[in-house]
Amino acid sequence: MFEFPVLLRPQTYSGAEVRENLGLGYVLAFAPKNQVFIAIGINWARMEWRPSNPEVEVIEIKQIDISQSLNFWLWRTFAIGLGVGFGVMDTFVLLSGGRAEHQIVPYVPLQVGLVIPVGARLHLGLRLVHTPFMGSGAASGNTRLLIGVGGSF
């Protein structure tokens, strides 16, 4: 399955103006019908937003992670997945007055997803990924909604 971001909410500055929300995810799974299965994904994202705080001009984030999820088929119609991963976040913050802060930090993305088979081979996915950041400095967590399209063979 290939996944693409559709919504972004910054962890800090929730009322920020989102200027860029790009990304691509690839998820691979051996998904036997009516059973529990594991999926592995690799995700890349590039985000930029302008906070409502006048002291901050713009926040730019690039992140890459590898995640694993445990998925459960329900009523033979769809699968729900819970996952966790490990990634690296590169954050650049441009402050008013021309100052800038830069930070590269590890993070642990948390996710919940839904996979719906459409026909015999096509699958549609919806996944909510929360990238928390609890430290201090330039890095900023976020929550993204991804939609996916994939197939089985």
Summary of the structure (lengths in Angstrom):
residues: 153
radius of gyration: 17.0
end to end distance: 11.8
largest distance: 58.0
contacts: 492
relative contact order: 0.24
helix: 0%
strand: 72%
